[in-house]
Amino acid sequence: MSTTDIDPTKEDRGPFAWFHALGRNGKRAFVGAFGGYGLDAYDYQVLPLGLVAITAHFGITTGEAGLLNTVTLVVSALGGAIAGVLADRIGRVRTLMITVVTYAVFTVLCGFATSYEMLLVCRALQGLGFGGEWAAGAILVAEYCKPRYRGRTVAFIQSSWAVGWGLSVVVYTAVFSFLPQDVAWRVLFWTGAIPAILVFYVRRNVKDAPRAERALEKGPAKGRVRDVFRGELGRTTLFAALLATGVQGGYYTLAGWVPTFLKTERGLSVVGTGGYLALLISGAFAGYLTGGYLTDRLGRKRTFTLFALLSAVLIVLFTTIPAGANGLILLVTFPLGFTTSAIFSGFGSFLAELYPTALRGTGQGFTYNFGRGVGAFFPTLVGFLAGSMGVGGAMIFGAVGYGIAVLALLGLPETKGVELR
């Protein structure tokens, strides 16, 4: 094994022992994957943040607004599955670069939309890259990790979602404070070009882990989606996809509708909404990091169960607090961001451990993004139910997703501490 892979001479001391253990190439892969996923979050979040302005500009209904979120996530399921197969066939790094360029280009094009239909198409195509980036980046880093650190290391990658989300809120607050909203939402999309810069770093500095390189040297893997449904892997794939569906259905209900909920039902201004979102994002960042450590300490399944139950309870509390009690919402916001993000910390390590190297990209890409695609219908359902129940009342449906996740765990094995196959 290359000395630039995992350095066996490193002592496992201190809170960042997991990072030192990656070795030089592993650290570079970590930076590339962290940046890719963080900017992926940025390009995704510009839509929910600009949704009120977009709805007014095109004169669309809440159902049509919800469809913009859903089409992104549905197509991202296809993008993630394709990226997973590509990661097994052409390598993790090449696939990572392709996905970053794809989501950056189509996010910018969304800003030039002259009709709702054009925006819908551009947003759908953005989903191809959005779905694929995580599949490539999480696997790339997982294959550099020591088993004892895999949960927390990949969780740090997941935490970059909160960083990108936070950056999008900062830009949103600035842009919408100084520009008319008919122009501001377009500018917000145009800033989505930023991620393309990351590709230059990845191309020059990042390479696949030795185990993945050796697999490619034997000939590109013929990974196909149907292969992860064969034999013992079939049951694993079924329940892993169900787990991903429940968690992401609950999460995207929250991510897609909180800005609108705060503005329309709580009467908050742009700056006020930004303040609440800052607290939600701070909770998310803390949750990603804490969840990573817990998934290595408690195990993958116990951590998923803990945060699924807490997330369901907090969504109900957040959306049912009486009107005029915005201070109480403020108290729930941080823990809500914490729990709904901490649950994601185990995905990268858990899914990587469920599949062998030759099918890791295909299996992880399919299950996670199948869940994203099906979970995408949760925000749309909320949009249509909002007409009769209000946005807050309809958002309670997201708690159902976390119940589905708990049930799915009954069919999956515990993988804490296992060596990758």
C-alpha positions as CSV (number, residue, x, y, z in Angstrom):
1,M,0.0,0.0,0.0
2,S,1.3,3.5,-0.8
3,T,2.7,5.6,2.0
4,T,0.5,8.4,0.8
5,D,-2.6,6.3,1.5
6,I,-3.1,5.6,5.2
7,D,0.0,6.1,7.3
8,P,0.3,3.2,9.7
9,T,3.0,5.0,11.8
10,K,0.6,7.8,12.9
11,E,-0.5,7.6,16.5
12,D,-4.2,7.7,17.2
13,R,-4.2,10.7,19.5
14,G,-6.3,13.8,19.7
15,P,-9.6,14.9,18.2
16,F,-8.1,15.1,14.7
17,A,-6.3,11.7,14.7
18,W,-8.8,10.7,12.0
19,F,-7.5,13.4,9.7
20,H,-3.8,12.6,10.3
21,A,-4.4,9.0,9.5
22,L,-5.6,9.8,6.0
23,G,-2.1,10.4,4.7
24,R,-1.2,13.0,2.1
25,N,-3.4,11.8,-0.7
26,G,-6.2,11.1,1.6
27,K,-6.2,14.6,3.0
28,R,-6.3,16.0,-0.6
29,A,-9.2,13.8,-1.4
30,F,-10.9,15.0,1.8
31,V,-10.5,18.7,0.7
32,G,-11.8,18.0,-2.8
33,A,-14.9,16.0,-1.5
34,F,-15.6,18.5,1.3
35,G,-15.5,21.4,-1.2
36,G,-17.6,19.6,-3.7
37,Y,-20.4,18.7,-1.3
38,G,-20.4,22.1,0.3
39,L,-20.8,23.8,-3.0
40,D,-23.3,21.2,-4.0
41,A,-25.4,22.4,-1.0
42,Y,-24.9,26.0,-2.0
43,D,-26.3,25.4,-5.5
44,Y,-29.2,23.4,-4.2
45,Q,-30.2,25.9,-1.5
46,V,-30.5,28.9,-3.8
47,L,-33.8,27.7,-5.0
48,P,-35.6,27.4,-1.6
49,L,-34.1,30.7,-0.6
50,G,-35.4,32.4,-3.7
51,L,-38.7,30.5,-3.9
52,V,-41.0,33.3,-2.6
53,A,-39.6,35.7,-5.2
54,I,-39.7,33.1,-8.0
55,T,-43.3,32.2,-7.1
56,A,-44.3,35.9,-7.4
57,H,-42.3,36.5,-10.6
58,F,-43.9,33.6,-12.5
59,G,-47.3,33.7,-10.7
60,I,-47.2,30.0,-9.8
61,T,-49.0,28.0,-7.1
62,T,-47.5,26.4,-4.0
63,G,-47.9,23.1,-5.7
64,E,-45.9,24.2,-8.8
65,A,-43.3,25.8,-6.5
66,G,-42.9,22.5,-4.7
67,L,-42.5,20.7,-8.0
68,L,-39.3,22.8,-8.6
69,N,-37.8,21.1,-5.5
70,T,-39.2,17.7,-6.4
71,V,-37.9,17.6,-10.0
72,T,-34.4,18.5,-8.8
73,L,-34.4,15.6,-6.4
74,V,-36.1,13.1,-8.7
75,V,-33.6,13.7,-11.5
76,S,-30.8,13.8,-8.9
77,A,-31.7,10.1,-8.2
78,L,-30.9,9.3,-11.8
79,G,-27.7,11.4,-11.6
80,G,-26.6,9.6,-8.4
81,A,-27.2,6.2,-9.9
82,I,-25.3,7.1,-13.1
83,A,-22.4,8.7,-11.1
84,G,-22.2,5.5,-8.9
85,V,-21.8,3.3,-12.0
86,L,-19.3,5.8,-13.5
87,A,-17.3,5.8,-10.2
88,D,-16.8,2.0,-10.5
89,R,-16.0,2.3,-14.3
90,I,-13.9,5.4,-14.7
91,G,-12.8,6.2,-11.1
92,R,-14.0,8.3,-8.2
93,V,-12.1,11.4,-9.1
94,R,-13.1,11.7,-12.7
95,T,-16.7,11.2,-11.7
96,L,-16.4,13.9,-9.0
97,M,-15.2,16.5,-11.6
98,I,-18.0,15.7,-14.0
99,T,-20.7,16.1,-11.4
100,V,-19.3,19.4,-10.1
101,V,-19.2,21.0,-13.6
102,T,-22.7,19.7,-14.3
103,Y,-24.5,21.2,-11.3
104,A,-22.6,24.5,-11.6
105,V,-23.5,25.0,-15.3
106,F,-27.2,24.3,-14.9
107,T,-27.5,26.4,-11.7
108,V,-26.3,29.4,-13.6
109,L,-28.7,28.7,-16.5
110,C,-31.6,28.7,-14.0
111,G,-30.9,32.4,-13.5
112,F,-31.6,33.1,-17.2
113,A,-35.0,31.3,-17.2
114,T,-37.7,33.3,-19.0
115,S,-40.6,31.0,-18.0
116,Y,-41.5,28.6,-15.3
117,E,-41.1,25.7,-17.7
118,M,-37.6,26.7,-18.7
119,L,-36.7,27.0,-15.0
120,L,-38.1,23.6,-14.3
121,V,-36.0,22.0,-17.1
122,C,-32.8,23.8,-16.0
123,R,-33.4,22.8,-12.4
124,A,-34.0,19.2,-13.4
125,L,-30.7,19.1,-15.3
126,Q,-28.9,20.6,-12.3
127,G,-30.1,17.6,-10.4
128,L,-28.0,15.3,-12.5
129,G,-24.8,16.8,-11.0
130,F,-26.3,17.5,-7.6
131,G,-27.2,13.8,-7.1
132,G,-23.9,12.5,-8.4
133,E,-21.4,14.5,-6.4
134,W,-22.1,12.9,-3.0
135,A,-21.9,9.4,-4.5
136,A,-18.4,10.0,-5.9
137,G,-17.0,12.1,-3.0
138,A,-18.2,10.0,-0.1
139,I,-16.7,6.8,-1.6
140,L,-13.5,8.5,-2.5
141,V,-12.8,9.5,1.1
142,A,-14.3,6.3,2.7
143,E,-11.7,4.3,0.8
144,Y,-8.8,6.2,2.4
145,C,-10.1,5.8,6.0
146,K,-9.2,3.4,8.8
147,P,-12.3,1.5,9.9
148,R,-12.3,3.0,13.4
149,Y,-12.4,6.5,12.0
150,R,-14.6,6.0,8.9
151,G,-17.8,7.2,10.5
152,R,-16.5,10.5,11.8
153,T,-14.3,11.2,8.7
154,V,-17.1,10.8,6.2
155,A,-19.4,12.7,8.6
156,F,-17.0,15.7,8.3
157,I,-17.6,15.5,4.5
158,Q,-21.3,15.5,5.2
159,S,-20.9,18.6,7.5
160,S,-19.8,20.6,4.5
161,W,-23.5,20.7,3.5
162,A,-24.1,23.0,6.4
163,V,-21.1,25.2,5.3
164,G,-22.5,25.5,1.8
165,W,-26.0,26.1,3.1
166,G,-24.7,28.8,5.4
167,L,-22.8,30.5,2.6
168,S,-26.0,30.5,0.5
169,V,-27.9,32.2,3.3
170,V,-25.2,34.9,3.7
171,V,-25.3,35.6,-0.1
172,Y,-29.1,35.5,-0.1
173,T,-29.4,38.0,2.7
174,A,-26.9,40.4,1.0
175,V,-28.4,40.1,-2.5
176,F,-32.1,40.4,-1.5
177,S,-31.3,43.3,0.8
178,F,-29.8,45.4,-2.0
179,L,-31.6,44.3,-5.2
180,P,-35.2,44.2,-6.2
181,Q,-36.5,40.6,-5.8
182,D,-37.2,40.2,-9.5
183,V,-33.4,40.6,-10.1
184,A,-32.2,39.2,-6.8
185,W,-33.3,35.6,-7.4
186,R,-31.5,35.6,-10.8
187,V,-28.3,36.9,-9.3
188,L,-28.5,34.2,-6.6
189,F,-28.5,31.5,-9.3
190,W,-25.7,33.1,-11.2
191,T,-23.4,32.9,-8.2
192,G,-23.8,29.1,-8.7
193,A,-20.8,29.3,-11.1
194,I,-18.4,29.4,-8.1
195,P,-18.1,25.6,-7.7
196,A,-16.6,25.3,-11.2
197,I,-13.3,26.7,-9.7
198,L,-13.0,23.6,-7.5
199,V,-12.5,21.4,-10.5
200,F,-9.1,22.8,-11.1
201,Y,-8.0,21.8,-7.6
202,V,-9.4,18.3,-7.9
203,R,-7.8,17.7,-11.3
204,R,-4.3,18.8,-10.1
205,N,-4.3,17.3,-6.6
206,V,-6.7,14.5,-6.0
207,K,-6.4,10.8,-6.9
208,D,-8.3,7.6,-6.2
209,A,-7.3,5.5,-3.2
210,P,-5.0,2.5,-4.0
211,R,-7.8,-0.1,-3.6
212,A,-9.9,1.7,-6.2
213,E,-6.9,2.2,-8.6
214,R,-6.1,-1.5,-8.3
215,A,-9.7,-2.4,-9.2
216,L,-9.5,-0.2,-12.3
217,E,-6.1,-1.7,-13.3
218,K,-7.7,-5.1,-13.5
219,G,-10.2,-3.6,-16.0
220,P,-13.0,-1.1,-15.4
221,A,-15.7,-2.7,-13.2
222,K,-18.8,-3.7,-15.1
223,G,-21.0,-2.5,-12.3
224,R,-24.6,-2.4,-13.2
225,V,-27.6,-1.5,-11.0
226,R,-29.1,-4.9,-11.4
227,D,-25.9,-6.4,-9.9
228,V,-26.7,-4.9,-6.5
229,F,-30.0,-6.8,-6.4
230,R,-28.4,-10.2,-6.9
231,G,-27.9,-12.8,-4.1
232,E,-27.5,-11.5,-0.5
233,L,-27.0,-7.9,-1.8
234,G,-30.6,-7.8,-2.9
235,R,-32.0,-7.6,0.6
236,T,-29.4,-5.1,1.6
237,T,-30.1,-2.8,-1.3
238,L,-33.9,-2.9,-0.7
239,F,-33.6,-1.9,3.0
240,A,-30.8,0.6,2.4
241,A,-32.9,2.3,-0.3
242,L,-35.9,2.4,2.1
243,L,-33.7,3.9,4.8
244,A,-32.5,6.6,2.5
245,T,-36.1,7.3,1.4
246,G,-37.3,7.9,4.9
247,V,-34.4,10.1,6.0
248,Q,-34.4,12.3,2.9
249,G,-38.1,12.6,2.7
250,G,-38.2,14.1,6.2
251,Y,-35.1,16.3,5.6
252,Y,-36.2,17.7,2.2
253,T,-39.6,18.6,3.6
254,L,-37.8,20.7,6.1
255,A,-35.1,22.1,3.7
256,G,-37.6,22.9,0.9
257,W,-40.3,24.7,3.0
258,V,-38.7,26.3,6.1
259,P,-37.9,29.6,4.3
260,T,-41.4,29.9,3.0
261,F,-42.9,28.9,6.3
262,L,-41.0,31.5,8.2
263,K,-41.9,34.3,5.7
264,T,-45.6,33.5,5.0
265,E,-46.8,32.0,8.3
266,R,-44.5,33.6,10.8
267,G,-44.2,37.0,9.0
268,L,-40.4,37.3,9.2
269,S,-38.5,39.7,7.0
270,V,-35.5,38.7,4.8
271,V,-33.1,39.5,7.6
272,G,-35.3,37.8,10.2
273,T,-35.6,34.6,8.1
274,G,-31.8,34.7,7.6
275,G,-31.4,34.8,11.4
276,Y,-33.5,31.8,12.0
277,L,-31.8,29.9,9.2
278,A,-28.4,30.8,10.7
279,L,-29.5,29.1,13.9
280,L,-30.8,26.1,12.0
281,I,-27.6,25.8,10.0
282,S,-25.4,26.1,13.1
283,G,-27.4,23.2,14.6
284,A,-26.9,21.3,11.4
285,F,-23.1,21.7,11.4
286,A,-22.9,20.6,15.0
287,G,-25.1,17.7,14.3
288,Y,-23.1,16.4,11.3
289,L,-19.9,16.4,13.5
290,T,-21.5,14.9,16.6
291,G,-23.3,12.3,14.6
292,G,-20.1,11.2,13.0
293,Y,-18.5,10.5,16.4
294,L,-21.6,8.8,17.7
295,T,-21.8,6.5,14.7
296,D,-18.3,5.3,15.5
297,R,-19.1,4.9,19.2
298,L,-22.7,3.6,19.3
299,G,-22.8,1.9,15.9
300,R,-24.5,2.8,12.7
301,K,-28.0,1.5,13.4
302,R,-28.3,2.9,16.9
303,T,-27.3,6.3,15.8
304,F,-29.8,6.3,12.9
305,T,-32.6,5.2,15.2
306,L,-31.8,7.8,17.9
307,F,-31.8,10.8,15.5
308,A,-34.8,9.6,13.4
309,L,-37.0,9.5,16.5
310,L,-35.7,12.9,17.7
311,S,-36.2,14.5,14.3
312,A,-39.8,13.4,14.0
313,V,-40.7,14.8,17.4
314,L,-38.9,18.2,16.7
315,I,-40.6,18.7,13.3
316,V,-44.0,18.4,14.9
317,L,-43.0,20.8,17.7
318,F,-41.5,23.3,15.2
319,T,-44.6,23.5,13.0
320,T,-47.3,23.4,15.7
321,I,-46.1,26.2,18.0
322,P,-48.9,28.8,18.1
323,A,-48.8,32.0,16.0
324,G,-47.1,34.9,17.8
325,A,-44.8,32.6,19.7
326,N,-41.8,33.0,17.4
327,G,-39.5,33.0,20.5
328,L,-40.5,29.4,21.1
329,I,-39.7,28.5,17.5
330,L,-36.3,30.0,18.1
331,L,-35.7,27.5,21.0
332,V,-36.5,24.6,18.8
333,T,-34.6,25.7,15.7
334,F,-31.1,24.7,16.8
335,P,-32.0,21.2,18.0
336,L,-34.1,20.6,14.9
337,G,-31.1,21.5,12.6
338,F,-28.9,19.3,14.9
339,T,-31.0,16.1,14.8
340,T,-32.1,16.2,11.1
341,S,-28.5,16.6,10.0
342,A,-26.8,14.3,12.5
343,I,-28.8,11.4,11.1
344,F,-27.0,11.9,7.7
345,S,-23.5,11.5,9.3
346,G,-23.6,7.7,9.1
347,F,-24.7,7.3,5.5
348,G,-21.3,7.6,3.8
349,S,-19.6,5.0,6.0
350,F,-22.6,2.7,6.4
351,L,-23.4,2.4,2.7
352,A,-19.7,2.1,1.8
353,E,-19.4,-0.8,4.3
354,L,-22.4,-2.6,2.8
355,Y,-20.9,-3.2,-0.6
356,P,-17.7,-4.6,-2.1
357,T,-15.2,-2.3,-3.9
358,A,-16.3,-3.4,-7.4
359,L,-19.9,-2.5,-6.7
360,R,-19.5,0.2,-4.0
361,G,-20.1,3.2,-6.3
362,T,-23.1,1.5,-7.9
363,G,-24.6,0.3,-4.7
364,Q,-24.1,3.5,-2.7
365,G,-25.1,5.7,-5.7
366,F,-28.3,3.8,-6.3
367,T,-29.6,3.4,-2.7
368,Y,-28.8,6.9,-1.5
369,N,-30.2,8.5,-4.6
370,F,-33.2,6.2,-5.0
371,G,-34.1,7.5,-1.5
372,R,-33.5,11.0,-2.7
373,G,-35.8,10.6,-5.7
374,V,-38.7,9.0,-3.8
375,G,-38.2,11.3,-0.8
376,A,-38.4,14.2,-3.3
377,F,-42.2,13.7,-3.5
378,F,-42.5,14.7,0.2
379,P,-41.9,18.5,-0.6
380,T,-44.4,18.3,-3.5
381,L,-47.0,16.7,-1.3
382,V,-46.5,19.4,1.3
383,G,-46.9,22.0,-1.5
384,F,-50.3,20.6,-2.5
385,L,-51.5,20.0,1.1
386,A,-50.5,23.6,2.1
387,G,-53.5,25.0,0.2
388,S,-55.8,23.4,2.8
389,M,-53.6,22.8,5.8
390,G,-51.2,25.7,5.6
391,V,-47.5,25.2,5.1
392,G,-46.8,24.4,8.8
393,G,-49.6,21.9,9.0
394,A,-48.5,20.1,5.8
395,M,-44.8,20.0,6.9
396,I,-45.7,17.6,9.7
397,F,-45.9,14.9,7.0
398,G,-42.1,15.0,7.0
399,A,-42.2,13.1,10.4
400,V,-43.6,10.1,8.6
401,G,-40.3,9.8,6.7
402,Y,-38.4,9.2,9.9
403,G,-40.8,6.4,10.9
404,I,-40.1,4.7,7.6
405,A,-36.3,5.0,8.3
406,V,-36.6,3.2,11.7
407,L,-38.5,0.3,10.1
408,A,-35.9,0.0,7.4
409,L,-33.1,-0.5,9.9
410,L,-34.7,-3.8,11.0
411,G,-33.5,-5.4,7.7
412,L,-29.9,-4.1,7.7
413,P,-26.8,-5.4,9.5
414,E,-24.5,-3.5,11.9
415,T,-21.2,-2.6,10.1
416,K,-19.3,-0.7,12.8
417,G,-15.6,-1.4,12.5
418,V,-15.6,-3.7,9.5
419,E,-12.9,-3.7,6.9
420,L,-14.0,-2.7,3.4
421,R,-14.3,-5.6,1.0
